[in-house]
Amino acid sequence: MSAVMPNYGHPTVAFERGEGAYLFDTDGRRFLDFAAGIAVNSLGHSHPHLVAALTEQAGKLWHTSNLYAIPDQERLAERLCALSFADAAFFCNSGTEAMEGAVKAARRYHAVNGHPEKWRSITLQSSFHGRTLAMLSASKNPKHLDGFGDPADGFDIVPAHNMNALRDAITPETAAIVVEPIQGEGGLRPLEDDYLRDLRAAADEFGLLLVFDEVQTGFGRTGKLFAHEWAGVTPDVMGCAKGIAGGFPCGAVLATEAVAQAMTAGSHGSTFGGNPLAMAVANATLDILTGDGFLERVRESGAALKSGLEAIMERHGGVLDGVRGRGLMIGMVVKAPHTNAALGEAARENGLLTVVAGENVLRLLPPLIIGQTEIDEALDALDKACATLASGHG
Ligand SMILES: *Cc1c(COP(=O)(O)O)cnc(C)c1O
């Protein structure tokens, strides 16, 4: 067997180098990358500003641990707080760790405020919060739990867009409501703005914390720095990762002052979290994301891509059943008996990389730096891919 564990199957394509929105495989073939490492390479590949930040830091200092102050961590935290609802940040290395930290912070907030009995979280069906034992239990996806024993206690699942079910699930033990503003892995399902506002109101009414998982939606993906800005509601705690450092492993928990104060010295930690290398790249990524007109261009690109996809859907109504999402986080709903995997495969044969999601959805998560050329190229590849499926050869 391969020396790499088989949990990823055995991918056959390998890439050697990347440039902007393009990847080149080991045979030199060029692909337009609308997967972006699953919404991670927000600035594309080998962005000169990120390469410079990384290489400059690499020559100075990589890692010290949080036994010592890390000035770039302070700087990134201050910038993120200035740009968001948050008053403080904790840094870690991945999305699931960020969500674990977010849920821990929510539990800890109630405990230090005299309510240790409030420790449960309400989460949504079809959600995805990562692969640790606790976060698997938050989503309770049977496929992900299979063979890993009983799910950890502390998570109560309700259907999305049903406030009666949510209110019924609130008990004296409830600490938090935890949702993704757009469910990513579960099928690229946006939560309605009104629903997010209703969640905020319910959290306030019952003294719960509202926790957003913006691991996939954050850092410009939807055309706002954070997706919850579209709904005009703010959470108390938020987990981020994926696009935060353009491909360098990094995660963050952002929180209000009231929540952050509960995370007293020694209550939580990470050896690698927020190390100088990660912070240098994350700060450099934020330089670009907050540049003049950057997010506006993401919104324009998203609108152009979406309307092109809608035109493709008109032509291929037998293959596509819908187009949904915001900014550059777009899902194409594939009509059975066709499958998202077959459409993704056909797209790849036409030089375009995409990602599958639940509910037979094919996800487009391009780097945020794409322009009309890349959009036209992607639409052309997807049009051909749909035609292949429609002709029965997919
Ligand atoms: C990817 C993802 C995670 C998990 O992130 P990892 O870095 O893979 O641990 C959690 N929540 C959401 C919404 C995600 O998209």
The ligand as an ORCA input file, in Angstrom:
! r2SCAN-3c Opt
* xyz 0 1
  C     -13.066     23.597      6.085
  C     -13.998     23.959      7.169
  C     -13.743     23.620      8.508
  C     -12.545     22.781      8.906
  O     -11.365     23.389      8.585
  P      -9.983     22.530      8.610
  O      -8.929     23.562      8.369
  O     -10.101     21.503      7.545
  O      -9.885     21.930      9.950
  C     -14.628     24.059      9.469
  N     -15.706     24.783      9.152
  C     -15.994     25.126      7.874
  C     -17.199     25.951      7.580
  C     -15.163     24.721      6.843
  O     -15.455     25.030      5.577
*
